[in-house]
Amino acid sequence: METSFDKILKVHANNPAKRARFLKFNKHKMTSHDRRANPCIRCGRAEAHISVQGLDYCRQCFREVAPELGFKKYGKEA
Ligand SMILES: [Zn+2]
């Protein structure tokens, strides 16, 4: 998918000075607080990340791999 960011980069493709200036002020700076900074190691999803005990799974993947990891489900429908 082409974003507006990519479109503007294309416009400035032939002008390195304008391109550099555009990148300097508009490039997204990834930080450690970014949602996209630590995605799920299994599917790459950034939302609903479980990082406790170094799991690094999203909730959907955790649900699938939890029995293999030794997690047990308690309750009525277990
Ligand atoms: Zn996942």
N, CA, C, O and the ligand as a Tripos MOL2 file, in Angstrom:
@<TRIPOS>MOLECULE
protein
  313   311    79     0     0
PROTEIN
NO_CHARGES

@<TRIPOS>ATOM
      1 N           0.8310   -1.1870    0.0000 N.3       1 MET1
      2 CA          0.0000    0.0000    0.0000 C.3       1 MET1
      3 C           0.8740    1.2490    0.0000 C.2       1 MET1
      4 O           1.8010    1.3670    0.8020 O.2       1 MET1
      5 N           0.5770    2.1730   -0.8970 N.am      2 GLU2
      6 CA          1.3640    3.3920   -0.9870 C.3       2 GLU2
      7 C           0.7590    4.4650   -0.0860 C.2       2 GLU2
      8 O          -0.3970    4.8500   -0.2620 O.2       2 GLU2
      9 N           1.5260    4.9340    0.8580 N.am      3 THR3
     10 CA          1.0460    5.9830    1.7500 C.3       3 THR3
     11 C           1.3550    7.3520    1.1580 C.2       3 THR3
     12 O           2.0710    7.4680    0.1630 O.2       3 THR3
     13 N           0.8060    8.3800    1.7860 N.am      4 SER4
     14 CA          1.0750    9.7380    1.3090 C.3       4 SER4
     15 C           2.5480   10.0730    1.4850 C.2       4 SER4
     16 O           3.1070   10.8750    0.7380 O.2       4 SER4
     17 N           3.1700    9.4510    2.4810 N.am      5 PHE5
     18 CA          4.6030    9.6380    2.7090 C.3       5 PHE5
     19 C           5.3920    9.1560    1.4910 C.2       5 PHE5
     20 O           6.2910    9.8510    1.0180 O.2       5 PHE5
     21 N           5.0540    7.9590    0.9790 N.am      6 ASP6
     22 CA          5.7320    7.4060   -0.2010 C.3       6 ASP6
     23 C           5.5000    8.2760   -1.4310 C.2       6 ASP6
     24 O           6.4040    8.4750   -2.2430 O.2       6 ASP6
     25 N           4.2730    8.7950   -1.5600 N.am      7 LYS7
     26 CA          3.9340    9.6210   -2.7140 C.3       7 LYS7
     27 C           4.7940   10.8790   -2.7450 C.2       7 LYS7
     28 O           5.3110   11.2560   -3.7970 O.2       7 LYS7
     29 N           4.9460   11.5260   -1.5970 N.am      8 ILE8
     30 CA          5.7450   12.7470   -1.5340 C.3       8 ILE8
     31 C           7.2130   12.4280   -1.7950 C.2       8 ILE8
     32 O           7.9150   13.2080   -2.4390 O.2       8 ILE8
     33 N           7.6810   11.2760   -1.2940 N.am      9 LEU9
     34 CA          9.0620   10.8670   -1.5620 C.3       9 LEU9
     35 C           9.2970   10.7100   -3.0550 C.2       9 LEU9
     36 O          10.3610   11.0670   -3.5610 O.2       9 LEU9
     37 N           8.2940   10.1690   -3.7710 N.am     10 LYS10
     38 CA          8.3930    9.9830   -5.2150 C.3      10 LYS10
     39 C           8.4990   11.3300   -5.9170 C.2      10 LYS10
     40 O           9.2710   11.4940   -6.8620 O.2      10 LYS10
     41 N           7.7060   12.2980   -5.4390 N.am     11 VAL11
     42 CA          7.7140   13.6350   -6.0360 C.3      11 VAL11
     43 C           9.0950   14.2590   -5.8900 C.2      11 VAL11
     44 O           9.5790   14.9290   -6.8030 O.2      11 VAL11
     45 N           9.7350   14.0370   -4.7310 N.am     12 HIS12
     46 CA         11.0370   14.6320   -4.4730 C.3      12 HIS12
     47 C          12.1990   13.7470   -4.9160 C.2      12 HIS12
     48 O          13.3480   14.0090   -4.5610 O.2      12 HIS12
     49 N          11.9070   12.7020   -5.6880 N.am     13 ALA13
     50 CA         12.9440   11.7440   -6.0780 C.3      13 ALA13
     51 C          14.0640   12.3990   -6.8750 C.2      13 ALA13
     52 O          15.2260   12.0160   -6.7390 O.2      13 ALA13
     53 N          13.7240   13.3840   -7.7060 N.am     14 ASN14
     54 CA         14.7310   14.0160   -8.5700 C.3      14 ASN14
     55 C          15.4220   15.1980   -7.9300 C.2      14 ASN14
     56 O          16.3400   15.7810   -8.5060 O.2      14 ASN14
     57 N          14.9750   15.5510   -6.7300 N.am     15 ASN15
     58 CA         15.5730   16.7060   -6.0570 C.3      15 ASN15
     59 C          16.1260   16.2800   -4.6950 C.2      15 ASN15
     60 O          15.3940   16.2820   -3.7060 O.2      15 ASN15
     61 N          17.4150   15.9130   -4.6340 N.am     16 PRO16
     62 CA         17.9890   15.3780   -3.3990 C.3      16 PRO16
     63 C          17.9040   16.3360   -2.2180 C.2      16 PRO16
     64 O          17.7340   15.9040   -1.0780 O.2      16 PRO16
     65 N          18.0210   17.6300   -2.4840 N.am     17 ALA17
     66 CA         17.9840   18.5970   -1.3900 C.3      17 ALA17
     67 C          16.6030   18.6250   -0.7380 C.2      17 ALA17
     68 O          16.4780   18.6090    0.4870 O.2      17 ALA17
     69 N          15.5710   18.6670   -1.5830 N.am     18 LYS18
     70 CA         14.1940   18.6900   -1.0630 C.3      18 LYS18
     71 C          13.8660   17.3770   -0.3690 C.2      18 LYS18
     72 O          13.1820   17.3580    0.6550 O.2      18 LYS18
     73 N          14.3650   16.2690   -0.9400 N.am     19 ARG19
     74 CA         14.1400   14.9450   -0.3720 C.3      19 ARG19
     75 C          14.7570   14.8500    1.0180 C.2      19 ARG19
     76 O          14.1310   14.3500    1.9530 O.2      19 ARG19
     77 N          15.9830   15.3300    1.1440 N.am     20 ALA20
     78 CA         16.6810   15.2850    2.4300 C.3      20 ALA20
     79 C          15.9470   16.1230    3.4690 C.2      20 ALA20
     80 O          15.8150   15.7190    4.6240 O.2      20 ALA20
     81 N          15.4700   17.2960    3.0500 N.am     21 ARG21
     82 CA         14.7540   18.1710    3.9550 C.3      21 ARG21
     83 C          13.4270   17.5340    4.3900 C.2      21 ARG21
     84 O          13.0440   17.6040    5.5570 O.2      21 ARG21
     85 N          12.7330   16.9100    3.4200 N.am     22 PHE22
     86 CA         11.4750   16.2470    3.7390 C.3      22 PHE22
     87 C          11.6950   15.1140    4.7390 C.2      22 PHE22
     88 O          10.9310   14.9590    5.6920 O.2      22 PHE22
     89 N          12.7500   14.3220    4.5130 N.am     23 LEU23
     90 CA         13.0330   13.1970    5.4080 C.3      23 LEU23
     91 C          13.4290   13.6910    6.8000 C.2      23 LEU23
     92 O          13.0620   13.0960    7.8140 O.2      23 LEU23
     93 N          14.1850   14.7910    6.8280 N.am     24 LYS24
     94 CA         14.6600   15.3130    8.1050 C.3      24 LYS24
     95 C          13.4890   15.6700    9.0180 C.2      24 LYS24
     96 O          13.5270   15.4110   10.2210 O.2      24 LYS24
     97 N          12.4540   16.2640    8.4390 N.am     25 PHE25
     98 CA         11.3600   16.7550    9.2700 C.3      25 PHE25
     99 C          10.1510   15.8330    9.3360 C.2      25 PHE25
    100 O           9.3030   16.0030   10.2110 O.2      25 PHE25
    101 N          10.0490   14.8540    8.4280 N.am     26 ASN26
    102 CA          8.8350   14.0440    8.3910 C.3      26 ASN26
    103 C           9.0360   12.5540    8.6050 C.2      26 ASN26
    104 O           8.0600   11.8110    8.7140 O.2      26 ASN26
    105 N          10.2820   12.1030    8.6670 N.am     27 LYS27
    106 CA         10.5140   10.6740    8.8220 C.3      27 LYS27
    107 C          10.0530   10.2230   10.2020 C.2      27 LYS27
    108 O          10.2700   10.9080   11.2010 O.2      27 LYS27
    109 N           9.4040    9.0440   10.2390 N.am     28 HIS28
    110 CA          8.9390    8.5190   11.5020 C.3      28 HIS28
    111 C          10.1130    7.9760   12.2960 C.2      28 HIS28
    112 O          10.8950    7.1730   11.7890 O.2      28 HIS28
    113 N          10.2350    8.4170   13.5470 N.am     29 LYS29
    114 CA         11.3360    7.9610   14.3850 C.3      29 LYS29
    115 C          10.8160    6.8930   15.3420 C.2      29 LYS29
    116 O          10.0140    7.1690   16.2350 O.2      29 LYS29
    117 N          11.2920    5.6700   15.1340 N.am     30 MET30
    118 CA         10.8380    4.5630   15.9740 C.3      30 MET30
    119 C          11.4760    4.6690   17.3590 C.2      30 MET30
    120 O          12.6940    4.7960   17.4800 O.2      30 MET30
    121 N          10.6540    4.6150   18.3890 N.am     31 THR31
    122 CA         11.1570    4.6490   19.7520 C.3      31 THR31
    123 C          10.8180    3.3410   20.4480 C.2      31 THR31
    124 O          10.0690    2.5220   19.9150 O.2      31 THR31
    125 N          11.3670    3.1480   21.6300 N.am     32 SER32
    126 CA         11.0950    1.9160   22.3650 C.3      32 SER32
    127 C           9.6580    1.8850   22.8530 C.2      32 SER32
    128 O           9.1460    0.8250   23.2120 O.2      32 SER32
    129 N           8.9930    3.0590   22.8690 N.am     33 HIS33
    130 CA          7.6090    3.1130   23.3250 C.3      33 HIS33
    131 C           6.6290    2.8630   22.1860 C.2      33 HIS33
    132 O           5.4210    2.7770   22.4060 O.2      33 HIS33
    133 N           7.1460    2.7480   20.9840 N.am     34 ASP34
    134 CA          6.2900    2.5710   19.8230 C.3      34 ASP34
    135 C           5.5890    1.2170   19.8580 C.2      34 ASP34
    136 O           6.1730    0.2170   20.2740 O.2      34 ASP34
    137 N           4.3440    1.1950   19.4210 N.am     35 ARG35
    138 CA          3.6230   -0.0840   19.3820 C.3      35 ARG35
    139 C           4.3090   -1.0420   18.4310 C.2      35 ARG35
    140 O           4.3990   -2.2420   18.6900 O.2      35 ARG35
    141 N           4.7970   -0.4910   17.3150 N.am     36 ARG36
    142 CA          5.4060   -1.3170   16.2810 C.3      36 ARG36
    143 C           6.8360   -1.7210   16.6140 C.2      36 ARG36
    144 O           7.4700   -2.4540   15.8550 O.2      36 ARG36
    145 N           7.3510   -1.2390   17.7600 N.am     37 ALA37
    146 CA          8.7480   -1.5080   18.0870 C.3      37 ALA37
    147 C           8.9760   -2.9770   18.4510 C.2      37 ALA37
    148 O          10.0300   -3.5350   18.1450 O.2      37 ALA37
    149 N           7.9850   -3.6060   19.1070 N.am     38 ASN38
    150 CA          8.1650   -5.0200   19.4590 C.3      38 ASN38
    151 C           6.9380   -5.8310   19.0620 C.2      38 ASN38
    152 O           6.0410   -6.0500   19.8760 O.2      38 ASN38
    153 N           6.9020   -6.2720   17.8200 N.am     39 PRO39
    154 CA          5.7770   -7.0660   17.3500 C.3      39 PRO39
    155 C           5.8660   -8.5240   17.8070 C.2      39 PRO39
    156 O           6.8750   -8.9630   18.3580 O.2      39 PRO39
    157 N           4.7820   -9.2560   17.5610 N.am     40 CYS40
    158 CA          4.7250  -10.6790   17.9060 C.3      40 CYS40
    159 C           5.7970  -11.4310   17.1160 C.2      40 CYS40
    160 O           5.9850  -11.1740   15.9270 O.2      40 CYS40
    161 N           6.5080  -12.3700   17.7790 N.am     41 ILE41
    162 CA          7.5890  -13.0800   17.0950 C.3      41 ILE41
    163 C           7.0420  -14.1620   16.1800 C.2      41 ILE41
    164 O           7.7770  -14.6970   15.3500 O.2      41 ILE41
    165 N           5.7510  -14.4960   16.3190 N.am     42 ARG42
    166 CA          5.1780  -15.5830   15.5160 C.3      42 ARG42
    167 C           4.4710  -15.0500   14.2760 C.2      42 ARG42
    168 O           4.6370  -15.6010   13.1880 O.2      42 ARG42
    169 N           3.6720  -13.9660   14.4250 N.am     43 CYS43
    170 CA          2.8850  -13.4900   13.2850 C.3      43 CYS43
    171 C           3.1660  -12.0300   12.9420 C.2      43 CYS43
    172 O           2.7450  -11.5710   11.8800 O.2      43 CYS43
    173 N           3.8640  -11.2810   13.8030 N.am     44 GLY44
    174 CA          4.2030   -9.9050   13.4840 C.3      44 GLY44
    175 C           3.1680   -8.8830   13.8980 C.2      44 GLY44
    176 O           3.3330   -7.6920   13.6330 O.2      44 GLY44
    177 N           2.1000   -9.3280   14.5440 N.am     45 ARG45
    178 CA          1.0690   -8.3960   14.9850 C.3      45 ARG45
    179 C           1.6050   -7.5190   16.1140 C.2      45 ARG45
    180 O           2.2980   -8.0090   17.0050 O.2      45 ARG45
    181 N           1.2920   -6.2400   16.0800 N.am     46 ALA46
    182 CA          1.8220   -5.3080   17.0860 C.3      46 ALA46
    183 C           0.8550   -5.1070   18.2410 C.2      46 ALA46
    184 O           1.2550   -4.6830   19.3250 O.2      46 ALA46
    185 N          -0.4310   -5.4120   18.0090 N.am     47 GLU47
    186 CA         -1.4370   -5.1660   19.0370 C.3      47 GLU47
    187 C          -1.5030   -6.3370   20.0200 C.2      47 GLU47
    188 O          -1.1190   -7.4610   19.6980 O.2      47 GLU47
    189 N          -1.9940   -6.0500   21.2150 N.am     48 ALA48
    190 CA         -2.2240   -7.0590   22.2480 C.3      48 ALA48
    191 C          -0.9860   -7.9020   22.4970 C.2      48 ALA48
    192 O          -1.0420   -9.1310   22.4570 O.2      48 ALA48
    193 N           0.1220   -7.2400   22.7500 N.am     49 HIS49
    194 CA          1.4070   -7.9010   22.9350 C.3      49 HIS49
    195 C           1.5570   -8.3990   24.3650 C.2      49 HIS49
    196 O           1.3030   -7.6590   25.3160 O.2      49 HIS49
    197 N           1.9700   -9.6590   24.5150 N.am     50 ILE50
    198 CA          2.2220  -10.2130   25.8440 C.3      50 ILE50
    199 C           3.7230  -10.3310   26.0240 C.2      50 ILE50
    200 O           4.3770  -11.1440   25.3720 O.2      50 ILE50
    201 N           4.2710   -9.5030   26.9250 N.am     51 SER51
    202 CA          5.7220   -9.4990   27.0820 C.3      51 SER51
    203 C           6.1630  -10.0930   28.4170 C.2      51 SER51
    204 O           7.3600  -10.2220   28.6750 O.2      51 SER51
    205 N           5.1830  -10.4620   29.2790 N.am     52 VAL52
    206 CA          5.5510  -11.0080   30.5780 C.3      52 VAL52
    207 C           6.3040  -12.3200   30.3990 C.2      52 VAL52
    208 O           5.9800  -13.1050   29.5080 O.2      52 VAL52
    209 N           7.3050  -12.5620   31.2380 N.am     53 GLN53
    210 CA          8.1540  -13.7640   31.2200 C.3      53 GLN53
    211 C           8.8300  -13.9520   29.8640 C.2      53 GLN53
    212 O           9.1320  -15.0770   29.4670 O.2      53 GLN53
    213 N           9.0680  -12.8380   29.1510 N.am     54 GLY54
    214 CA          9.7750  -12.9090   27.8840 C.3      54 GLY54
    215 C           9.0580  -13.6760   26.8040 C.2      54 GLY54
    216 O           9.7020  -14.3100   25.9680 O.2      54 GLY54
    217 N           7.7230  -13.6370   26.7990 N.am     55 LEU55
    218 CA          6.9640  -14.4210   25.8280 C.3      55 LEU55
    219 C           7.0080  -13.8010   24.4320 C.2      55 LEU55
    220 O           7.2910  -14.4970   23.4560 O.2      55 LEU55
    221 N           6.7290  -12.4880   24.3290 N.am     56 ASP56
    222 CA          6.7520  -11.7730   23.0540 C.3      56 ASP56
    223 C           5.7810  -12.3400   22.0160 C.2      56 ASP56
    224 O           6.1050  -12.3980   20.8300 O.2      56 ASP56
    225 N           4.6010  -12.7530   22.4560 N.am     57 TYR57
    226 CA          3.5480  -13.2050   21.5550 C.3      57 TYR57
    227 C           2.3900  -12.2170   21.5990 C.2      57 TYR57
    228 O           2.2440  -11.4720   22.5680 O.2      57 TYR57
    229 N           1.5670  -12.2090   20.5550 N.am     58 CYS58
    230 CA          0.3120  -11.4860   20.6410 C.3      58 CYS58
    231 C          -0.6810  -12.4090   21.3360 C.2      58 CYS58
    232 O          -0.4020  -13.5930   21.5250 O.2      58 CYS58
    233 N          -1.8360  -11.8750   21.7170 N.am     59 ARG59
    234 CA         -2.7710  -12.6940   22.4950 C.3      59 ARG59
    235 C          -3.3110  -13.8700   21.6870 C.2      59 ARG59
    236 O          -3.5750  -14.9360   22.2430 O.2      59 ARG59
    237 N          -3.4760  -13.6810   20.3730 N.am     60 GLN60
    238 CA         -4.0000  -14.7430   19.5300 C.3      60 GLN60
    239 C          -3.0120  -15.9050   19.4320 C.2      60 GLN60
    240 O          -3.3980  -17.0680   19.5500 O.2      60 GLN60
    241 N          -1.7180  -15.5770   19.2140 N.am     61 CYS61
    242 CA         -0.6970  -16.6170   19.1060 C.3      61 CYS61
    243 C          -0.4980  -17.2940   20.4580 C.2      61 CYS61
    244 O          -0.3140  -18.5090   20.5350 O.2      61 CYS61
    245 N          -0.5380  -16.4870   21.5310 N.am     62 PHE62
    246 CA         -0.3530  -17.0670   22.8620 C.3      62 PHE62
    247 C          -1.4150  -18.1140   23.1380 C.2      62 PHE62
    248 O          -1.1260  -19.1650   23.7110 O.2      62 PHE62
    249 N          -2.6450  -17.8280   22.7320 N.am     63 ARG63
    250 CA         -3.7590  -18.7540   22.9280 C.3      63 ARG63
    251 C          -3.4910  -20.0760   22.2310 C.2      63 ARG63
    252 O          -3.8610  -21.1350   22.7370 O.2      63 ARG63
    253 N          -2.8360  -20.0140   21.0460 N.am     64 GLU64
    254 CA         -2.5740  -21.2280   20.2780 C.3      64 GLU64
    255 C          -1.3810  -22.0190   20.8240 C.2      64 GLU64
    256 O          -1.4150  -23.2490   20.8510 O.2      64 GLU64
    257 N          -0.3290  -21.3170   21.2590 N.am     65 VAL65
    258 CA          0.8860  -22.0250   21.6670 C.3      65 VAL65
    259 C           0.9760  -22.2800   23.1650 C.2      65 VAL65
    260 O           1.8770  -22.9850   23.6210 O.2      65 VAL65
    261 N           0.0420  -21.7060   23.9420 N.am     66 ALA66
    262 CA          0.1120  -21.8210   25.4030 C.3      66 ALA66
    263 C           0.1770  -23.2680   25.9000 C.2      66 ALA66
    264 O           0.9970  -23.5590   26.7700 O.2      66 ALA66
    265 N          -0.6560  -24.1970   25.3850 N.am     67 PRO67
    266 CA         -0.5640  -25.5790   25.8620 C.3      67 PRO67
    267 C           0.8070  -26.2060   25.6150 C.2      67 PRO67
    268 O           1.2920  -26.9770   26.4440 O.2      67 PRO67
    269 N           1.4410  -25.8790   24.4680 N.am     68 GLU68
    270 CA          2.7720  -26.4140   24.1760 C.3      68 GLU68
    271 C           3.8180  -25.8740   25.1390 C.2      68 GLU68
    272 O           4.7870  -26.5540   25.4740 O.2      68 GLU68
    273 N           3.5990  -24.6180   25.5840 N.am     69 LEU69
    274 CA          4.5550  -23.9850   26.4940 C.3      69 LEU69
    275 C           4.3620  -24.4650   27.9310 C.2      69 LEU69
    276 O           5.1880  -24.1810   28.7980 O.2      69 LEU69
    277 N           3.2710  -25.1920   28.1830 N.am     70 GLY70
    278 CA          3.0490  -25.7140   29.5160 C.3      70 GLY70
    279 C           2.0480  -24.9410   30.3270 C.2      70 GLY70
    280 O           1.9060  -25.1790   31.5270 O.2      70 GLY70
    281 N           1.3390  -24.0050   29.6900 N.am     71 PHE71
    282 CA          0.2970  -23.2780   30.4010 C.3      71 PHE71
    283 C          -0.9560  -24.1360   30.4510 C.2      71 PHE71
    284 O          -1.2810  -24.8550   29.5060 O.2      71 PHE71
    285 N          -1.6460  -24.0420   31.5720 N.am     72 LYS72
    286 CA         -2.8290  -24.8450   31.7670 C.3      72 LYS72
    287 C          -4.0420  -23.9360   31.8630 C.2      72 LYS72
    288 O          -3.9610  -22.8460   32.4280 O.2      72 LYS72
    289 N          -5.1530  -24.3740   31.3190 N.am     73 LYS73
    290 CA         -6.3630  -23.5750   31.3650 C.3      73 LYS73
    291 C          -7.2470  -24.0730   32.4990 C.2      73 LYS73
    292 O          -7.5770  -25.2560   32.5850 O.2      73 LYS73
    293 N          -7.6200  -23.1410   33.3640 N.am     74 TYR74
    294 CA         -8.4790  -23.4960   34.4870 C.3      74 TYR74
    295 C          -9.8640  -22.9280   34.2930 C.2      74 TYR74
    296 O         -10.0480  -21.9620   33.5510 O.2      74 TYR74
    297 N         -10.8250  -23.5140   34.9460 N.am     75 GLY75
    298 CA        -12.1920  -23.0130   34.8540 C.3      75 GLY75
    299 C         -13.1420  -24.0740   34.3230 C.2      75 GLY75
    300 O         -12.7600  -25.2240   34.1090 O.2      75 GLY75
    301 N         -14.3760  -23.6680   34.1170 N.am     76 LYS76
    302 CA        -15.4260  -24.5980   33.6900 C.3      76 LYS76
    303 C         -15.1420  -25.2260   32.3480 C.2      76 LYS76
    304 O         -15.2750  -26.4380   32.1830 O.2      76 LYS76
    305 N         -14.7380  -24.3790   31.3520 N.am     77 GLU77
    306 CA        -14.6020  -24.8560   29.9910 C.3      77 GLU77
    307 C         -13.2020  -25.3440   29.6660 C.2      77 GLU77
    308 O         -12.8400  -25.4320   28.4920 O.2      77 GLU77
    309 N         -12.4050  -25.6610   30.6770 N.am     78 ALA78
    310 CA        -11.0280  -26.0920   30.4320 C.3      78 ALA78
    311 C         -10.9790  -27.5150   29.8650 C.2      78 ALA78
    312 O          -9.8960  -28.0370   29.5990 O.2      78 ALA78
    313 ZN          1.0780  -13.4020   16.9280 Zn       79 ZN79
@<TRIPOS>BOND
     1     1     2 1
     2     2     3 1
     3     3     4 2
     4     3     5 am
     5     5     6 1
     6     6     7 1
     7     7     8 2
     8     7     9 am
     9     9    10 1
    10    10    11 1
    11    11    12 2
    12    11    13 am
    13    13    14 1
    14    14    15 1
    15    15    16 2
    16    15    17 am
    17    17    18 1
    18    18    19 1
    19    19    20 2
    20    19    21 am
    21    21    22 1
    22    22    23 1
    23    23    24 2
    24    23    25 am
    25    25    26 1
    26    26    27 1
    27    27    28 2
    28    27    29 am
    29    29    30 1
    30    30    31 1
    31    31    32 2
    32    31    33 am
    33    33    34 1
    34    34    35 1
    35    35    36 2
    36    35    37 am
    37    37    38 1
    38    38    39 1
    39    39    40 2
    40    39    41 am
    41    41    42 1
    42    42    43 1
    43    43    44 2
    44    43    45 am
    45    45    46 1
    46    46    47 1
    47    47    48 2
    48    47    49 am
    49    49    50 1
    50    50    51 1
    51    51    52 2
    52    51    53 am
    53    53    54 1
    54    54    55 1
    55    55    56 2
    56    55    57 am
    57    57    58 1
    58    58    59 1
    59    59    60 2
    60    59    61 am
    61    61    62 1
    62    62    63 1
    63    63    64 2
    64    63    65 am
    65    65    66 1
    66    66    67 1
    67    67    68 2
    68    67    69 am
    69    69    70 1
    70    70    71 1
    71    71    72 2
    72    71    73 am
    73    73    74 1
    74    74    75 1
    75    75    76 2
    76    75    77 am
    77    77    78 1
    78    78    79 1
    79    79    80 2
    80    79    81 am
    81    81    82 1
    82    82    83 1
    83    83    84 2
    84    83    85 am
    85    85    86 1
    86    86    87 1
    87    87    88 2
    88    87    89 am
    89    89    90 1
    90    90    91 1
    91    91    92 2
    92    91    93 am
    93    93    94 1
    94    94    95 1
    95    95    96 2
    96    95    97 am
    97    97    98 1
    98    98    99 1
    99    99   100 2
   100    99   101 am
   101   101   102 1
   102   102   103 1
   103   103   104 2
   104   103   105 am
   105   105   106 1
   106   106   107 1
   107   107   108 2
   108   107   109 am
   109   109   110 1
   110   110   111 1
   111   111   112 2
   112   111   113 am
   113   113   114 1
   114   114   115 1
   115   115   116 2
   116   115   117 am
   117   117   118 1
   118   118   119 1
   119   119   120 2
   120   119   121 am
   121   121   122 1
   122   122   123 1
   123   123   124 2
   124   123   125 am
   125   125   126 1
   126   126   127 1
   127   127   128 2
   128   127   129 am
   129   129   130 1
   130   130   131 1
   131   131   132 2
   132   131   133 am
   133   133   134 1
   134   134   135 1
   135   135   136 2
   136   135   137 am
   137   137   138 1
   138   138   139 1
   139   139   140 2
   140   139   141 am
   141   141   142 1
   142   142   143 1
   143   143   144 2
   144   143   145 am
   145   145   146 1
   146   146   147 1
   147   147   148 2
   148   147   149 am
   149   149   150 1
   150   150   151 1
   151   151   152 2
   152   151   153 am
   153   153   154 1
   154   154   155 1
   155   155   156 2
   156   155   157 am
   157   157   158 1
   158   158   159 1
   159   159   160 2
   160   159   161 am
   161   161   162 1
   162   162   163 1
   163   163   164 2
   164   163   165 am
   165   165   166 1
   166   166   167 1
   167   167   168 2
   168   167   169 am
   169   169   170 1
   170   170   171 1
   171   171   172 2
   172   171   173 am
   173   173   174 1
   174   174   175 1
   175   175   176 2
   176   175   177 am
   177   177   178 1
   178   178   179 1
   179   179   180 2
   180   179   181 am
   181   181   182 1
   182   182   183 1
   183   183   184 2
   184   183   185 am
   185   185   186 1
   186   186   187 1
   187   187   188 2
   188   187   189 am
   189   189   190 1
   190   190   191 1
   191   191   192 2
   192   191   193 am
   193   193   194 1
   194   194   195 1
   195   195   196 2
   196   195   197 am
   197   197   198 1
   198   198   199 1
   199   199   200 2
   200   199   201 am
   201   201   202 1
   202   202   203 1
   203   203   204 2
   204   203   205 am
   205   205   206 1
   206   206   207 1
   207   207   208 2
   208   207   209 am
   209   209   210 1
   210   210   211 1
   211   211   212 2
   212   211   213 am
   213   213   214 1
   214   214   215 1
   215   215   216 2
   216   215   217 am
   217   217   218 1
   218   218   219 1
   219   219   220 2
   220   219   221 am
   221   221   222 1
   222   222   223 1
   223   223   224 2
   224   223   225 am
   225   225   226 1
   226   226   227 1
   227   227   228 2
   228   227   229 am
   229   229   230 1
   230   230   231 1
   231   231   232 2
   232   231   233 am
   233   233   234 1
   234   234   235 1
   235   235   236 2
   236   235   237 am
   237   237   238 1
   238   238   239 1
   239   239   240 2
   240   239   241 am
   241   241   242 1
   242   242   243 1
   243   243   244 2
   244   243   245 am
   245   245   246 1
   246   246   247 1
   247   247   248 2
   248   247   249 am
   249   249   250 1
   250   250   251 1
   251   251   252 2
   252   251   253 am
   253   253   254 1
   254   254   255 1
   255   255   256 2
   256   255   257 am
   257   257   258 1
   258   258   259 1
   259   259   260 2
   260   259   261 am
   261   261   262 1
   262   262   263 1
   263   263   264 2
   264   263   265 am
   265   265   266 1
   266   266   267 1
   267   267   268 2
   268   267   269 am
   269   269   270 1
   270   270   271 1
   271   271   272 2
   272   271   273 am
   273   273   274 1
   274   274   275 1
   275   275   276 2
   276   275   277 am
   277   277   278 1
   278   278   279 1
   279   279   280 2
   280   279   281 am
   281   281   282 1
   282   282   283 1
   283   283   284 2
   284   283   285 am
   285   285   286 1
   286   286   287 1
   287   287   288 2
   288   287   289 am
   289   289   290 1
   290   290   291 1
   291   291   292 2
   292   291   293 am
   293   293   294 1
   294   294   295 1
   295   295   296 2
   296   295   297 am
   297   297   298 1
   298   298   299 1
   299   299   300 2
   300   299   301 am
   301   301   302 1
   302   302   303 1
   303   303   304 2
   304   303   305 am
   305   305   306 1
   306   306   307 1
   307   307   308 2
   308   307   309 am
   309   309   310 1
   310   310   311 1
   311   311   312 2
@<TRIPOS>SUBSTRUCTURE
     1 MET1         2 RESIDUE 1 A MET
     2 GLU2         6 RESIDUE 1 A GLU
     3 THR3        10 RESIDUE 1 A THR
     4 SER4        14 RESIDUE 1 A SER
     5 PHE5        18 RESIDUE 1 A PHE
     6 ASP6        22 RESIDUE 1 A ASP
     7 LYS7        26 RESIDUE 1 A LYS
     8 ILE8        30 RESIDUE 1 A ILE
     9 LEU9        34 RESIDUE 1 A LEU
    10 LYS10       38 RESIDUE 1 A LYS
    11 VAL11       42 RESIDUE 1 A VAL
    12 HIS12       46 RESIDUE 1 A HIS
    13 ALA13       50 RESIDUE 1 A ALA
    14 ASN14       54 RESIDUE 1 A ASN
    15 ASN15       58 RESIDUE 1 A ASN
    16 PRO16       62 RESIDUE 1 A PRO
    17 ALA17       66 RESIDUE 1 A ALA
    18 LYS18       70 RESIDUE 1 A LYS
    19 ARG19       74 RESIDUE 1 A ARG
    20 ALA20       78 RESIDUE 1 A ALA
    21 ARG21       82 RESIDUE 1 A ARG
    22 PHE22       86 RESIDUE 1 A PHE
    23 LEU23       90 RESIDUE 1 A LEU
    24 LYS24       94 RESIDUE 1 A LYS
    25 PHE25       98 RESIDUE 1 A PHE
    26 ASN26      102 RESIDUE 1 A ASN
    27 LYS27      106 RESIDUE 1 A LYS
    28 HIS28      110 RESIDUE 1 A HIS
    29 LYS29      114 RESIDUE 1 A LYS
    30 MET30      118 RESIDUE 1 A MET
    31 THR31      122 RESIDUE 1 A THR
    32 SER32      126 RESIDUE 1 A SER
    33 HIS33      130 RESIDUE 1 A HIS
    34 ASP34      134 RESIDUE 1 A ASP
    35 ARG35      138 RESIDUE 1 A ARG
    36 ARG36      142 RESIDUE 1 A ARG
    37 ALA37      146 RESIDUE 1 A ALA
    38 ASN38      150 RESIDUE 1 A ASN
    39 PRO39      154 RESIDUE 1 A PRO
    40 CYS40      158 RESIDUE 1 A CYS
    41 ILE41      162 RESIDUE 1 A ILE
    42 ARG42      166 RESIDUE 1 A ARG
    43 CYS43      170 RESIDUE 1 A CYS
    44 GLY44      174 RESIDUE 1 A GLY
    45 ARG45      178 RESIDUE 1 A ARG
    46 ALA46      182 RESIDUE 1 A ALA
    47 GLU47      186 RESIDUE 1 A GLU
    48 ALA48      190 RESIDUE 1 A ALA
    49 HIS49      194 RESIDUE 1 A HIS
    50 ILE50      198 RESIDUE 1 A ILE
    51 SER51      202 RESIDUE 1 A SER
    52 VAL52      206 RESIDUE 1 A VAL
    53 GLN53      210 RESIDUE 1 A GLN
    54 GLY54      214 RESIDUE 1 A GLY
    55 LEU55      218 RESIDUE 1 A LEU
    56 ASP56      222 RESIDUE 1 A ASP
    57 TYR57      226 RESIDUE 1 A TYR
    58 CYS58      230 RESIDUE 1 A CYS
    59 ARG59      234 RESIDUE 1 A ARG
    60 GLN60      238 RESIDUE 1 A GLN
    61 CYS61      242 RESIDUE 1 A CYS
    62 PHE62      246 RESIDUE 1 A PHE
    63 ARG63      250 RESIDUE 1 A ARG
    64 GLU64      254 RESIDUE 1 A GLU
    65 VAL65      258 RESIDUE 1 A VAL
    66 ALA66      262 RESIDUE 1 A ALA
    67 PRO67      266 RESIDUE 1 A PRO
    68 GLU68      270 RESIDUE 1 A GLU
    69 LEU69      274 RESIDUE 1 A LEU
    70 GLY70      278 RESIDUE 1 A GLY
    71 PHE71      282 RESIDUE 1 A PHE
    72 LYS72      286 RESIDUE 1 A LYS
    73 LYS73      290 RESIDUE 1 A LYS
    74 TYR74      294 RESIDUE 1 A TYR
    75 GLY75      298 RESIDUE 1 A GLY
    76 LYS76      302 RESIDUE 1 A LYS
    77 GLU77      306 RESIDUE 1 A GLU
    78 ALA78      310 RESIDUE 1 A ALA
    79 ZN79       313 GROUP 0 **** ****
